């Protein structure tokens, strides 16, 4: 039971940030803009919000601090995503190149600023983790389920699941969602019925930035005690999760769980008795999520249901 | 006016302008960052960046060339893929796998005599780099996996695998680096040691530069010839322009796609070999969980050169030059990452430099056209009278 609940708890900690960021990717790609800068946006979101925690943790702690930090991460991600939106929507530039630039910018910026403003001149930003909920009141007392899902949990897990529900409703049940999807499938048709394609695409990219920024924070908080200008390839994994989930929120959720489990095996192998005894070096385990991604993509990409106009700049004049 | 138009219509001219434009904006942005973080020393710091490798005289210039060598290769790798319609963001993985292979052969295969040892090591690096790109190539051609995602995954797999292999076979645990390669595997200096050194008292402080820079330049010329003067290169480029059209013309598009990817990987792998077969004062492989920066910097190198193999030589030297400047920045308590910020800005602006190019071009063309139309109208008016 101890090992099982540990694995479930760990899997949630790894899956939820992947889920949140991959949902962001769904929004931007459904709108017709590809965004490989999710990694960079995660780093920027994590950077500002964890720096905030670092500065404020003497004055406040617990859930309130975390919630404010989450807001900061969301705002940072959104602002940073505007650079990508402007380049790929207004200036019609190559979206992959613009994303690559932002991915290079974010860690360099985070290291530079951290070393310039921290008194000790180091690039790591430390923080004290006061956010873990030992046991959720009432729900934590349920046998088995309480142990698995409502103990040693973070509020971010439930917020992530809330975002999933919200995403499903927005994408499939609202006028905004329908219009967004139209812009990703056939922007000219959308334009002809009076939808502002540029506006919709901006909305898609900004939502992805907001969710990526948030994802950066909720990736770092449970898994580390300092932020070192990296989210270890999670932004790219989120893209793979989105493709594996075929651009559909519910499927993305299951894909994220799968990758979360892979990542858990990679990081917690030492507590799983069978794996700990096998004496395989840690580098091999670290490769597992990425190898699994490649294999899964090889089988799921053939009949891809990608939005038709994704990564194609919208030009009113072209036919 | 006609002359001006013909110059502007020359692609190479407007492309060079747009690259220079991106560089200038990137440098300006870097200056602003220095200014915000430390106003009193910003000007001095910026001058250090501009002085680049010249800050330490002849040796410094040698170092610029030494660090430009792998960048030329990774730049060629990314640029070659661009030309053939692929985005190879996997140069870091191919680079580090090539690097490991070269160092492994350099340390272990001491039965090889002098020139053959480093030649075999370089060949090994090239082949392994190619193999590392073969997987995403096949996945793209036959299973429709986007090469950007596949090569990114291969980057992380390559990084962890190289760390594991270095630690298992060629680890110098005292220094936490890979072992020194045998003397027979070190690239010869080819006379460069007679130019690029500083005198420190009675001893010479040699630069690390070696014949690798010549190899890189020769490879650049070969790639230029393949792309522009051969049927083989033409077919690869045709697939990049339109896979369907080339299929219709009887080109085996899938095989060509895989070939392009493999060649691209081979170039990056060779880059890894050239950097690490450099003897005592050269680089050695660090075991860290960080993707090889030389691989990523291939992207700005290729973008600045607009994927032209000859241009790649110059843009690689430029990137290496300002990166060296970044190291000297530390004397003023600045953080060298400002160079990465500048490079990121350069990529960002070169992403839509084509937009500027088209804009300027269209603007001038419209002016010329309207002038000619007026002339025509005047002539026609004259004819009617």
Interface residues (C-beta under 8 A of the other chain):
Chain A: X36 X83 X87 X91 X92 X93 X94 X96 X97 X98 X100 X101 X102 X104 X105 X107 X108 X109 X111 X112 X115 X116 X232 X233 X236 X239 X240 X243 X281 X283 X284 X286 X287 X290 X291 X293 X294 X297 X298 X299 X301 X302 X304
Chain B: X33 X37 X38 X87 X89 X135 X139 X143 X144 X145 X146 X148 X149 X150 X152 X153 X154 X156 X157 X160 X161 X163 X164 X167 X168 X289 X296 X299 X303 X335 X337 X338 X340 X341 X343 X344 X345 X347 X348 X350 X351 X352 X354 X355
